[in-house]
Amino acid sequence: MTQFRIPGPLRRLSDGQVTVTVQANDIASAITALDQRYPGFKDRLLDEKGELRQFVNLYLNDEDVRLGSGLKAKVAEDDEISIVPAVAGGSVQA
Amino acid sequence: MPKLLGLRCRECGAEYELQATHVCEMCFGPLDAVYDYEALKKVVSRERIEAGPKSMWRYRDLLPVEESTSVVTLGEGFTPLVKADRLGEELGLRNLYLKNDSMNPTNSFKDRVVSVAISWARANGFETIACASTGNLANAVAAYAARAGLECFVFIPTDLEPAKVSAISVFEPNIVAVRGTYDDVNRLCSQLLESTPWAFCNINIRPFYAEGSKTLTFETAEQLGWKLPDEIIIPIASGCQFVRHRQAVRELMDFGLVPDERVPKFTGAQALGCAPVYNAFHSDSPERVLPVKPKTIARSIAIGNPSDGIYVNRIAAETGGTVEAVTEEEIVVAIRLLARTEGIFTETAGGVTIGVLAKLARAGRWNGDETVVAYVTGHGLKTADVLASANGHARRVEIDPTLKSFRENVTI
């Protein structure tokens, strides 16, 4: 089973669980499985085009998935996917 | 009356009470400190600022620290704005200015943000200050934590420049050297937030920390005689300070501190060895900043996954600025150019800024009369190692202590 690590701001969705295990073969299907178990995750992690939201970082065993195959990255039994909010700060208007 | 009203999500507008948190629970967007602008407008004036201390705290009304808070200060800010006539002459710029922020207490721009962050943290009951850093931030955090008498943990990549490690160690913080890049360090610290009762300057108390950046632009305007420049060149790491400088210009205008009606062009500078923002700016989709693995001597700005990158690109485009990048060699050449023409020794990040300034000037970006300000954000002794290999090119001779030897070896 692949394990998700859920950050504080999203634990209301996971009934307070810090980790959630799912059965999946890539990141995309892992997110789908997570969302089936705890509805709402998909909306928080992916935008309307199905791509990773700007302020969401996903790490597959500590490696930023955007540096690799992104949502298509394969996951194996003992892999861990960490969801980490990006650290931005400033004002949006130009 | 408190001037801070709370925190607000920049993306979805959700509001939060004042607290040590930086992420919106609804959409993961970043949180900003919200001020009671109406009340502040009755107070803020040029006269009040000019009567204040000769430090960045003369802009205290526009910083997220209440009147009753005693601030942690080493006299940061109000650094020299020098007119750079000799560098300007080389580059064809008659009104070039350098904001020399290497003159801060720990020799980098970071003293501004840290002074605000630690003041806020101490006033809000935190006993331990922490940060994820490429070096300059850790240096400032260690110094200000010592000044405030607070516990300190700094997280740095293992491969930092030796000079930076010494300058951090002397303050005796707890140093956690992480085998990885800054982005790895930052990710680890983001995950540590939940299990430590610490104030991470650049993470959970970022909404307050980031505000300190504004003072650099406030000062620039004041030192130009309460006027805005035509263009500002700013180094980009996370993009945080770039965004805050835009906010500072907005506040200068809204509070009637400057008469200008035109926003300066905001131009960003990156090293090609770590240029995710530059790459996106010049691509078809500037709103998609893809992370990179940093490989540059400009380590203080080597952030491969810059959180404010999309905002940098938005601001640069909307103000008519640009984002430019320079090679490793151009960084070193620029450090030498600045030293040779203006007597200012800057670190590699400053080399990036001056390198971009030179590159744009030589490409004909300006007609020569514009007022251009470059932010020089750190001192050269922090990264002196990059010049070591080039020392053979310096004008150096070795002689015996005799007149004969002098005459034989030195041309007057």
Interface residues (C-beta under 8 A of the other chain):
Chain A: R5 P7 G8 P9 R12 R44 R53 Q54 F55 V56 N57 Y59 D62 D64 R66 L67 S82 V84 P85 A86 V87 A88 G89 G90 S91 V92 Q93 A94
Chain B: R10 E11 H22 V23 C24 E25 C27 F28 G29 P30 L31 D32 D183 D184 N186 R187 S190 Q191 L193 E194 N202 I203 R206 P207 Y209 A210 S238 G239 C240 F242 V243 R244 R246 Q247 R250 E287 L290 P291 V292 K293 G304 N305 S307 D308 I310 Y311 R314 I315 A317 E318 T319
